[in-house]
Amino acid sequence: MTKDDCYQVGHITKTHGVNGELVLFLDVDDASEYADLDSVLLEVKNELIPYFIESIAIVKGSRAIIAFEDVDTIEQAERLINCGAFLPLDNLEPITDETRFYFHEIVGYQIVDAHEGPLGTVRGVYAMNAQDLIAMDYQGKEVLIPINSDIVKTVNRAEQKLNVDLPDGLLAIYMEDNAADKAEFDGDADNSDDSNAH
């Protein structure tokens, strides 16, 4: 099974105690939904390896204390620190609500603004502590769009489109950077014989 067949639910952050238990940070909307997991796939040296769960306890919101079969010592547990934890996509319940989506499913979707029309495509999603962000590829530039109900309106799965209402000036911020970069580049290129080569 490859990462293309899976979605990431979190990562191992540290050991817990001396008997091989670990702390799993769950980067999900509702950690309690994962309280009955039987196994996860851990990314070890760029390979997804199945690990069977002996026990899991959700603590402090997004953290879980987890014990795996055949991981019985702190030394064995230390090798798994920072490993990403994945589950097969088949585990996900399909979403039919037009206002909700899984982050992985919108990659490649076209972003359509209520005022500007089609803009660019979703390159990826950054799950941040303060604010989740959609990374859009727009005119060769990465534009970050905050994910909230005022900005990201609906998803059209049939047409693979994400309908948004961007705040005034958001695109201009990124395009100003582009203009400044271009002016600087043009200035540097004045003394070059190849200034017209693109």
C-alpha positions, 0 to 999 in steps of 0.5 A: 500500500502506498501513501497515495492510497492513504491519508495521514492521521498524525505522527508519533511525537515521543515515548511514554514511559519505559515499556514501549508506549508512545504519544501519537498526535492525531491531526484530525477534527475529532480524535475520539473517532480514532479511539478504537483503532486496531492498527495504523501504518507508520512511515518508517524509512519512506515505507508504510509498515503496519503496526498492530495496536495493543492499547490506545487512550485519547488524552488531552484532545489530540494526543493519544497514548498508544502501545503497539504489539512487539514494541516493548522497550523504550529503545524500540519505541524511540525508533518510531519517534517522528514517524507519520501515522497513516490509514487507508482511504477506504476507512474514510466515510464519504462526505456528501455535504457541499460545505465540507471536504477532506483536505486530501480530496481537493488537491488538483481541484480548480479554485473559482472565486465569486468575483474573479472566476477561475483562478488556479488549482489546489496544490496542497493543504497546510494543516496549521495550529492557528489556521488551516491553509489551502495552497493554490497555484496561481500564475506560477505563484503559491497563494495561501487561502485561509480555510473558513466558512466566510472564504471557502464556500462550497465544493463541487466534486462532480466538476472538481471545483472549490468555490471561494469568496476571497478577501479584497486584496488577497491576490494583490499581496502575492502579485505585488511580490511578483512585480517586485521580484520582476523589477529586481530581476529586470534591473539585474538583467540590464547588463546582460546580453541574454536579458531577452532570453526566457 
